[in-house]
Every structure is written in structure tokens, then in C-alpha cells.
């Protein structure tokens, strides 16, 4: 199980304030014999029938290392891996990257 980011609680609070229900903390994905964990899985059920259920996954990054470029490279790499896996396993779930700024 991965360590939680320092902004984890703030992201949860913002999502719930916006009407999202946290369904997975973290969102577990099994793919190709590997275990992947996206920080948060959430969904929002809308009243309008034509919109159906909205589902998202949120990967949270703090960018705390001395090299913001290295942090960005790592974040983009993780995002792309999760995006590819989600596209195959849960194609209706939208992936977001939460960053401090």
C-alpha cells in the first residue's frame, strides 16, 4: 500500500465539498500481474438520467523534492501508466492529477 501524499486530506475534502462520493481510498488496479494504486477513486451520481454516473480517479502529487523537473517527470509517468490501465479496465473513469498549484 503506497504512502499517502501530504495533500490527500485536502483533496478528499475538496471532492466531497463538490458533491463526489469517495468510493476507493486508494483505487486498486490489478494489471498484468502488477498491483497499482491510484490515490482516490470517486463517483458522483447525477439526477439527469442522460448523464448517468460519473466516475473519476485522482492521483495526488506534492512536488516536494529539490528537483521539480524530476517530480514532474515522475508524476507524468505515473499518470500515463494509470491512464492506459484505466482505459482498458475502467474506460468510463476519468483520471485527474492533483497538484499543489
LINGITA-V993494 format. One record per residue. PHI is phi in whole degrees, -180 to 180 (none if undefined). Layout:
PHI + PHI
This chain:
none + -72 + -72 + -81 + -74 + -66 + -96 + -55 + -63 + -65 + -68 + -58 + -61 + -65 + -65 + -67 + -65 + -89 + 97 + -86 + -105 + -77 + -105 + -144 + -143 + -92 + -86 + -88 + -129 + -102 + -151 + 57 + 78 + -111 + -109 + -119 + -131 + -84 + -54 + -142 + -117 + -146 + -146 + -135 + -93 + -99 + -76 + -67 + -62 + -72 + -88 + 68 + -93 + -99 + -129 + -133 + -130 + -128 + -101 + -108 + -132 + -96 + 59 + -103 + -74 + -63 + -114 + -63 + -68 + -63 + -61 + -65 + -60 + -63 + -63 + -66 + -62 + -62 + -57 + -65 + -63 + -62 + -61 + -65 + -67 + -63 + -58 + -84 + -88 + -141 + -62 + -88 + -87 + -90 + -100 + -127 + -115 + -95 + -128 + -67 + -133
